[in-house]
Amino acid sequence: MVSNEQRRRQLAREKFQRQQERREAARRKARRRNAVIAAGLAVVLAAGATAYATGALSGGGKKDTTDAAAPDSSTPPSKGPDPCAKAAPGSPSTKSWKSEPAMSVDKSASYAMDLKTTCGGIDIKLDADKAPHTVNSFNFLAGEGFYDHSSCHRLTNANIYVLQCGDPKGNGTGGSGYTIPDENLKDPRIKDGIYPAGTVAMANTGQPDSGGSQFFLVYQDSKLDPKYTPVGTIGADGMKVLKKIADAGVQGGAPDGAPNATVTIDKATVAKS
């Protein structure tokens, strides 16, 4: 006959066994859940790495093809320290044109573009002889005040290292309304698929001859398909400003997105140098 004490001990063992079984089941469930989460994260990271590695730099009326890797717009990303000053009073341009402006630049002359930004001046030597349509477009848009009060909306710091500007909408979808032809794609500087630090080049939609108003400034050698018109070179002082912007990083610590620095072009000018 089983005594009360023996019965109590048996019930205690059975209760302990049931507790252990429930804990083990919970651990197995947690391991499965973590495995699913890890697999999903790996897919996201792989997709993002692929986007950055391809170096897609779209602009001018088409949504940026790497926007999927940017932070969710429904939750404002956190911002780091801002090394730039407050923007001058004014609003971004809403102008648009149906066709490329008539050629007015002298292909044999030297031209320079000056971007007075909230982070400092960025001086650019333009190659009118190698990219006359692009320089002519810059000259026209600057004269129209198209770039004034626009923000540089995108900074990348993984595989490609550029600051993208030239969109008055500030989100990568805006442009001048017209497109310009690709130029200077045989430039020896980019023949190996490397856009060297200091290069200024045109963004496009990925299709031939689809450049518009958006451009990017390379602050560190970047491997890119040679399909973005190289149009100029940033001066030493401009590179210091660009480096300051890059060092401030991307909002939310992402590898590609809005810069922490509030980079606004207060005034853009193009002139013979």
C-alpha positions as CSV (number, residue, x, y, z in Angstrom):
1,M,0.0,0.0,0.0
2,V,1.3,3.4,-1.0
3,S,1.7,5.8,1.9
4,N,0.6,9.4,1.8
5,E,4.2,10.5,1.8
6,Q,5.1,8.3,-1.2
7,R,2.0,9.6,-3.0
8,R,3.0,13.2,-2.3
9,R,6.5,12.5,-3.6
10,Q,5.2,10.8,-6.8
11,L,2.9,13.7,-7.5
12,A,5.8,16.2,-7.0
13,R,8.0,14.2,-9.5
14,E,5.2,14.1,-12.0
15,K,4.6,17.9,-11.6
16,F,8.4,18.5,-12.0
17,Q,8.5,16.3,-15.1
18,R,5.5,18.2,-16.7
19,Q,7.3,21.6,-15.9
20,Q,10.5,20.3,-17.6
21,E,8.5,19.2,-20.7
22,R,6.8,22.6,-21.0
23,R,10.1,24.4,-20.6
24,E,11.7,22.2,-23.3
25,A,8.8,22.8,-25.6
26,A,9.1,26.5,-25.1
27,R,12.8,26.4,-25.8
28,R,12.2,24.5,-29.1
29,K,9.5,27.0,-30.1
30,A,11.9,29.9,-29.4
31,R,14.7,28.3,-31.4
32,R,12.3,27.9,-34.4
33,R,11.1,31.5,-34.1
34,N,14.7,32.8,-33.9
35,A,15.7,30.7,-36.9
36,V,12.9,32.2,-38.9
37,I,13.8,35.7,-37.9
38,A,17.5,35.2,-38.6
39,A,16.7,33.7,-42.1
40,G,14.4,36.7,-42.9
41,L,17.0,39.2,-41.7
42,A,19.6,37.4,-43.9
43,V,17.4,37.8,-46.9
44,V,16.9,41.5,-46.2
45,L,20.6,42.2,-45.7
46,A,21.5,40.2,-48.8
47,A,18.9,42.2,-50.8
48,G,20.3,45.5,-49.4
49,A,23.9,44.5,-50.1
50,T,23.0,43.6,-53.7
51,A,21.4,47.0,-54.2
52,Y,24.4,48.9,-52.8
53,A,26.8,46.7,-54.8
54,T,25.1,47.5,-58.1
55,G,25.5,51.1,-57.4
56,A,22.1,52.2,-58.6
57,L,21.9,56.0,-58.6
58,S,18.6,57.0,-60.1
59,G,17.1,60.4,-60.3
60,G,15.0,62.7,-62.4
61,G,11.4,61.7,-62.3
62,K,11.8,58.0,-61.2
63,K,11.8,56.7,-57.7
64,D,15.2,55.7,-56.5
65,T,15.7,52.0,-57.0
66,T,17.4,51.5,-53.7
67,D,14.7,53.3,-51.6
68,A,13.5,49.8,-50.4
69,A,16.7,49.7,-48.3
70,A,15.9,53.1,-46.7
71,P,14.2,53.4,-43.3
72,D,10.4,53.1,-43.1
73,S,9.1,56.6,-43.8
74,S,6.2,55.9,-41.3
75,T,8.7,56.1,-38.5
76,P,11.0,59.1,-38.6
77,P,14.6,57.9,-38.4
78,S,16.8,59.1,-35.5
79,K,19.2,61.9,-36.3
80,G,22.8,62.2,-35.3
81,P,24.8,65.5,-34.8
82,D,24.3,68.0,-37.5
83,P,27.5,69.9,-38.5
84,C,25.7,72.4,-40.8
85,A,24.1,75.8,-40.4
86,K,20.5,76.9,-40.9
87,A,19.4,77.3,-44.5
88,A,18.8,80.7,-46.0
89,P,15.2,81.8,-46.4
90,G,13.5,80.6,-49.5
91,S,11.7,77.7,-51.1
92,P,12.8,75.0,-53.6
93,S,12.0,75.5,-57.2
94,T,8.8,74.2,-58.8
95,K,9.9,74.9,-62.4
96,S,9.9,72.3,-65.1
97,W,10.7,72.3,-68.8
98,K,9.7,70.0,-71.7
99,S,12.9,70.0,-73.6
100,E,16.7,70.4,-73.1
101,P,17.8,74.1,-73.3
102,A,19.5,75.4,-76.4
103,M,23.3,75.1,-76.3
104,S,24.8,78.3,-75.0
105,V,28.1,77.3,-73.4
106,D,31.4,77.7,-75.2
107,K,32.9,74.2,-75.5
108,S,36.4,75.6,-75.7
109,A,36.0,77.6,-72.5
110,S,36.5,76.6,-68.8
111,Y,33.5,76.6,-66.5
112,A,33.1,76.3,-62.8
113,M,30.1,75.7,-60.6
114,D,29.9,77.0,-57.1
115,L,27.5,75.4,-54.6
116,K,27.0,77.6,-51.5
117,T,25.6,75.1,-49.1
118,T,24.6,75.2,-45.4
119,C,27.7,73.1,-44.7
120,G,30.2,75.3,-46.7
121,G,31.1,76.0,-50.3
122,I,31.7,73.2,-52.8
123,D,33.7,74.4,-55.8
124,I,33.5,72.3,-59.0
125,K,35.5,72.5,-62.2
126,L,33.2,71.5,-65.1
127,D,34.4,69.7,-68.3
128,A,32.5,71.7,-71.0
129,D,34.7,70.1,-73.7
130,K,33.9,66.5,-72.7
131,A,30.3,67.0,-71.5
132,P,28.9,70.1,-73.2
133,H,25.2,69.1,-72.9
134,T,25.6,68.4,-69.2
135,V,27.5,71.6,-68.5
136,N,25.0,73.6,-70.6
137,S,22.2,72.1,-68.5
138,F,23.9,73.0,-65.3
139,N,24.5,76.5,-66.6
140,F,20.8,76.9,-67.5
141,L,19.4,75.4,-64.3
142,A,21.7,77.5,-62.1
143,G,20.7,80.6,-64.0
144,E,17.0,79.8,-63.4
145,G,17.6,79.3,-59.7
146,F,16.5,75.7,-60.0
147,Y,19.0,74.4,-57.5
148,D,18.6,77.2,-54.9
149,H,17.1,76.1,-51.6
150,S,17.1,72.4,-52.6
151,S,18.5,69.7,-50.3
152,C,21.0,67.0,-51.0
153,H,18.7,64.1,-50.1
154,R,20.9,61.0,-50.2
155,L,24.1,59.9,-48.7
156,T,25.6,56.4,-49.2
157,N,28.5,54.9,-47.2
158,A,28.6,51.2,-48.2
159,N,30.3,50.1,-51.4
160,I,29.6,53.4,-53.0
161,Y,30.4,56.7,-51.3
162,V,28.4,59.6,-52.7
163,L,26.2,62.5,-51.8
164,Q,23.3,63.0,-54.2
165,C,21.8,66.4,-54.9
166,G,19.8,68.3,-57.5
167,D,16.2,67.4,-56.6
168,P,14.0,70.3,-55.4
169,K,11.5,67.7,-54.1
170,G,14.2,66.3,-51.8
171,N,13.1,62.7,-52.2
172,G,14.8,61.4,-55.3
173,T,11.8,61.7,-57.6
174,G,12.1,65.3,-58.8
175,G,13.8,66.7,-61.9
176,S,14.0,69.4,-64.5
177,G,11.3,67.8,-66.7
178,Y,13.7,67.2,-69.6
179,T,16.5,64.6,-70.1
180,I,20.0,65.1,-71.5
181,P,22.3,62.6,-73.4
182,D,25.0,60.5,-71.7
183,E,28.4,62.0,-72.3
184,N,32.1,61.3,-71.5
185,L,31.5,57.6,-70.6
186,K,34.8,56.7,-72.1
187,D,36.7,59.0,-69.8
188,P,39.9,57.2,-68.7
189,R,39.3,58.1,-65.1
190,I,36.3,55.7,-65.0
191,K,37.4,53.0,-67.5
192,D,38.0,50.4,-64.7
193,G,34.5,51.0,-63.2
194,I,35.9,53.2,-60.4
195,Y,34.6,56.8,-60.0
196,P,37.5,58.4,-58.1
197,A,37.0,60.6,-55.1
198,G,36.3,64.2,-56.2
199,T,34.2,63.2,-59.2
200,V,30.9,64.9,-60.0
201,A,28.6,62.7,-62.1
202,M,25.0,62.7,-63.2
203,A,22.3,60.4,-61.7
204,N,19.9,58.7,-64.1
205,T,17.1,56.2,-64.2
206,G,19.3,53.3,-65.3
207,Q,18.3,53.8,-69.0
208,P,20.6,55.4,-71.6
209,D,20.3,59.2,-72.0
210,S,18.0,59.6,-69.0
211,G,19.9,62.1,-66.9
212,G,18.2,65.3,-65.7
213,S,19.0,67.6,-62.9
214,Q,20.2,65.2,-60.2
215,F,23.9,64.7,-59.7
216,F,26.2,63.0,-57.2
217,L,29.4,64.0,-55.5
218,V,31.9,61.2,-54.9
219,Y,33.8,61.6,-51.5
220,Q,35.6,58.2,-51.7
221,D,36.6,56.0,-54.6
222,S,33.4,54.1,-55.6
223,K,32.9,51.1,-57.9
224,L,30.1,51.9,-60.3
225,D,29.1,50.8,-63.8
226,P,30.5,53.5,-66.1
227,K,27.0,54.7,-67.2
228,Y,26.9,58.0,-65.2
229,T,28.2,61.0,-67.0
230,P,31.3,62.3,-65.3
231,V,31.0,66.1,-65.7
232,G,33.5,67.7,-63.3
233,T,35.9,67.6,-60.4
234,I,35.5,68.9,-56.8
235,G,38.2,71.3,-55.5
236,A,40.2,70.7,-52.4
237,D,38.1,73.0,-50.2
238,G,34.9,71.4,-51.5
239,M,36.2,68.0,-50.6
240,K,36.7,69.1,-47.0
241,V,33.1,70.1,-46.9
242,L,32.0,66.9,-48.5
243,K,34.0,64.9,-46.0
244,K,32.4,66.7,-43.1
245,I,29.0,65.8,-44.5
246,A,30.0,62.2,-45.0
247,D,31.5,61.9,-41.5
248,A,28.2,63.0,-40.0
249,G,26.7,59.8,-41.4
250,V,23.2,58.7,-42.5
251,Q,20.0,59.1,-40.4
252,G,19.3,56.0,-38.3
253,G,22.8,54.7,-38.9
254,A,21.8,53.2,-42.2
255,P,24.2,52.6,-45.1
256,D,22.0,54.6,-47.5
257,G,19.5,57.3,-46.9
258,A,19.0,60.9,-45.8
259,P,22.2,62.4,-44.4
260,N,22.4,63.5,-40.7
261,A,23.8,66.8,-42.0
262,T,21.1,69.1,-43.3
263,V,22.7,69.9,-46.6
264,T,20.8,72.6,-48.4
265,I,22.1,74.4,-51.5
266,D,21.5,78.1,-50.7
267,K,22.8,79.2,-54.0
268,A,24.2,77.5,-57.1
269,T,26.1,79.5,-59.8
270,V,27.9,78.5,-63.0
271,A,30.4,80.8,-64.7
272,K,33.3,80.9,-67.0
273,S,36.5,80.5,-65.0
